[in-house]
Amino acid sequence: MNPPKIVNVSKALPPYFRETKDIIPLVELWLQGQEERFKRKVVKIFEGAAVDRRYAIMAPEEVFTATSFQEKNNIYVREVRKLGRTVLENALSAAQWEADSLDYIITVSCTGIMIPSLDAYLINDLGLRQDVVRLPVTEMGCAAGISGLIYAHNFLKANPNKRIALVAVESPTATFQLNDFSMANMVSAAIFGDGAACVLLSSEAGAPGPRIKGEGMYHFKDATQMMGFDLTNHGLKMILDPSVPETIATHFPDIIHPFLKQFGTQIGAVDHLIFHPGGRKIVQTVEELFGAMGKNIDDTREVLRLYGNMSSATVLYVLERFMQRNIPQGDQGLLLSFGPGFSAQRVLLEW
């Protein structure tokens, strides 16, 4: 049996982007009529978010325009189809795979609603086989990029000589609530950006890339209120509990050590940390925890700076940075993300 391997990771970005310093005047305009103290606090959140630039499926001026849920979601559907097609074509081209060689397609998104899901459109747009297996993953938030890797791994373990594309396309911009002045919406607006990533995986003999040595999920009990969306008449309203970093820190040893031990390793033997940049505070919390173990998450911090948090796609951007390097054989990498549920998703790689 050939171990499932990650063959390629590609990314695609939407056409609009702004530096954070250029978004702050729009934020100040949006907050006209609010108390001065509140406005200063929100601007500080943007300035201190550790995000220098973000990309979006619509112009920044459109983001701060009052539109209906239907109008924003229509933009989401139109642009997600474009981004999904582009990122899958990029990945297939880089791997020199034909679209009709795919046996399974997993699509991931939580920032809009479309039925049929993105995978159905990709089958038609790129000419995938009529018997390709589809799996849309829609309600797992930031954790879903790694969730998709876990589902792909399980399929490939059971099916030799198969190929999978995992396509994650997110637009948190499309969920921005113009009339929501909660701190959750402020933090969300300050840290999130839009983007797409595609991972190609294979269980074929001789497939290149690191192998998936192990994977697993860890579910926090009675923590469903910590992260997610409320579906309102105005769209998807962000739920983001300020205790998330503290909760992660409390559970961190239970999330990391038993998982690594299960697959015959430990944190000292892990060479590369591929962590989802949920936001500045979460990154700082995890950086301190890993730092105490002699590790760093420099690539995670850099992805947050360059793109913001793109929900499920973001950890795959971090993974892409490692895939571009000449990593020595035998090195291990740990992928880690957190998302609604509340849950942690983990994948152990070996080059």
Number of C-alpha atoms within 10 A of each C-alpha: 11 16 18 30 26 22 21 23 29 26 24 21 20 19 13 13 19 14 14 18 14 12 18 17 12 14 18 15 11 15 19 10 9 11 9 11 8 13 18 12 13 22 20 13 17 22 15 13 22 21 26 20 20 27 24 25 26 20 14 17 9 11 19 16 10 13 13 12 18 13 11 21 20 16 15 25 17 12 20 25 17 17 24 27 22 18 24 27 19 19 23 21 13 13 15 9 14 13 18 14 14 21 20 22 23 22 24 31 29 23 25 21 16 14 7 9 19 25 24 16 16 21 18 11 12 14 12 21 15 10 10 14 13 16 18 19 20 16 17 23 25 30 28 27 31 27 25 26 25 20 15 24 26 13 17 23 17 11 17 16 15 19 23 25 25 24 34 33 32 31 30 25 25 24 24 24 23 15 11 13 13 13 18 17 19 20 18 23 21 27 28 26 29 29 32 30 31 32 27 24 29 30 25 18 14 10 17 16 18 24 22 22 18 18 23 14 19 17 16 16 9 9 15 14 13 17 22 22 18 11 10 9 10 18 20 22 19 24 18 18 15 14 9 19 18 14 15 19 16 11 13 15 12 11 22 17 13 13 21 20 11 11 12 10 15 14 18 9 11 17 16 20 23 27 25 34 31 26 22 19 16 18 21 16 16 20 19 16 16 16 13 10 11 10 17 19 21 14 20 23 23 16 20 30 20 16 24 28 29 34 32 33 29 33 28 27 27 25 24 19 15 17 18 10 8 8 15 9 9 11 14 22 23 21 20 22 25 28 25 23 21 22 21 24 24 26 23 23 22 20 19
